Amino acid sequence: MISFLHKIVRKVFETMKRVLFFVLALIMVLPLISCSEEGTQRGKIDGNVYENKGVGITFTAPEGWEFMSDEEISVEWNLGNKSFDEQLKSGVAYDAVAKSNKPGAGNTVVFKFEDKKTLDIEKFSKEVYAESIRAELKIQDPMTQIPMTEIEKMKFGEGFYRVIVGKDVRFAIYMKELDDEILFTATVKLLDDTKIADVDKMFK
């Protein structure tokens, strides 16, 4: 009888050890999973404020600006109604787009995630990325004067850089490398007298 009880106790003890080991392993792995997924989660729009806690950025659109709906973004960039996750799998996922609704302005800030593998860059760096953007703009409009590229580390958030293309400062990219694969960018295009310095104040 004692031997039988001993066997039962030993089996229960061994089962508890396995369960405890599994629970401890799960506790160790979950933070890693949440960290990797958090960086590419969608941000939230509340009124005129876009916030993405995973990326560490907040953008407050000024009066006269509005955020496009997912349907409008899909039409504007010909996304074919792909979901955010489907877009991410294809290399570029649009998270939010803010634009000025003032007639004749056309200012936009586009927030998106980019898979570095889809960029036409042999080895990624902030400098090479900036030069590729400048070259792309030059191809689109050969008459555009694009004599310089500046890269500055931003004061808001951690790990953000601002890439300014062109002396007239009409085009800029706020960027952050989330990991070895994913890049987060906020691309600014200004067509009126708004300055990049004005846009800087919209970020936090």
N, C-alpha and C positions, 0 to 999 in steps of 0.2 A: 504493500500500500504506500509506504514511504517512498519507495523507488518510483512508483507511478506518479506520485505528486511531484517528486523531484524533476521528472521528465517534463511534466506540464509547466512547472515554474521555469525551467530552462528554456522551453520553447517560447513561452510568453516573453521572457527576458530578451531572447534573440530577436523576436519580432519587434519589440519595443526599440531595440538598438537599430534595426533597419529603418523603422519609421523615423526615429530621431535623426539618423544620418541623412535620410531623404529631406527632412524638414530643414536641417542645417544647410544642406547643399542648395535648396530652393531659396533660402534666405540670402545666401551669398550671390546667387545668380540673378535674382530679381532686380537688384539695383542696377546691374550692368545692362539688363534688357531695357529697363525704363529709361536709362540714360541714352541708350542708342536710339530708342524710338522717340524720345521726347524732342530731340533736336529737329526732327522732320515732321512734327505734328503741326497742324494748321493753327494759325493765330485766330484771334477773335476780334470782331468789329462791334463796338458798342457806340452807337451814335456816330460821332466824328473821330473816334479813337480806335486805332488798330493796335493790338498788343499780341506779341508772341513771346510767352514766358520761356519756352524751350530755347528760343534763339537769344532772348534777352534784349528785346527791342520794343519801344512804344512810339507810335507816330500819331500825332494829333493834327488832323487836317484842318486848315484855317477856314474861315467863313468864305463861301463861294466855291468850296471844293466838295466833292461827294465820292463815295466808294461805289464802284461798279458791282453789279450782281454777278454771280457765277455764270449765269446765262449770257450776260453781256460780254464777259471776259472770253467765254467760249467762242462767241461769234467774232469778236475783235481779233483774236489770235488763231482762229480756225482750228479749234481743239476738238471739234466733233463730239461735244458733250462728254468728253472723258472725265471720269472722277479724278479727284486729287491724287489718289493712290495710283491710278492708271497713268496719269501724267508723269508721276515720279518714276515709274518703271520705264517710261520712254525717254527719260533724261532731264526733262524740265517740267516743274510743277508750279503753276501760278497760285499764290496764296491770297493775294489781294491787290487791287489796283485803285489808287486814289487819283482823281483828276479834277482840274478846275472846270467849273461849268460856266465860267465867264465867257461870253461870246468873243471869239477870236483869240482866246488865250491858248488852249490846248496843252496846258502843263499837265504832266503825269508823273506819278511815282508808282513803279511796278515792283511788287514784292514777290520773289520766287526762289525756289530751291533748284539748284543745278547739279547734275551728276558730272563730276570732273571728267569722267571717261568720255562723255559726249562732246566735250570742248575740243576744238581742233588745235590742241596744244600738246607738244611732245612731253614736256615736263612742266607741271603747274607751279607757278609762283605768282605773287601779286603783280610783280613787274611785267612778267610775260603776259599775264591776263590783261593788264591795262593796255599793253602794246597791241594785243590782238583786237581789242575793242576799237582802238584808234584806227587800226588798219581797216577794220570792217566799215567804220564810218567813212573813211576815205574812199572806199570802193563804192559805197552807196551814193556819195556826192563828191566827186573829184575836185569840185571847185571850193569845197569847204576848207577853210584854213584851220588845220589842226597841228600847230607847231610844238605842242608840249603835252606831257602827261605828268601829273603830280600824284603822289601817294602819301596820304597822311593818316596817322593813327588817330582815331576819333576819341573824344573825351567821354562820350556816352557809351555805356555798355562795355563789355570786356571782349577784346579780340576783333573789334570792328575797325575797318580801314575805309577811307574815302579815296576814291580814284576820280580825279578831275581830268577831263579830256577837253583840250582846247583853251586858248587864252581868254576867249569871251565867256568862259564858264557857263555854257548853256547845257552841258551834259555831264552828269556825274554818277558814280556808282558807289553806294555804301555796301561793303562786303564783309563777310565773316566766314572763315572756314570752320564748319561744324565738326568735321573729322577728315580722314584721309580721302573720303569719297564725295561728300556733299558740301556744296558751297551755297550760302544764303546771300542773296543780293537784293538791294533796293535801288532800282535804276531810275534816275531823275532826268526828265527832259523838259526844258523850259523854253517857251516860245514868246513870252512877253517880257516885261521888265523885272520880273521876280528874280532875285539873286540866290545863288547857292547858299549864301550866308542866311537868307531868310528861311530856306528849307532846313538848314541845320537846326534852327530853333524849333522845328516841328518834331524833331527826334528827341528821345530820352532813353 
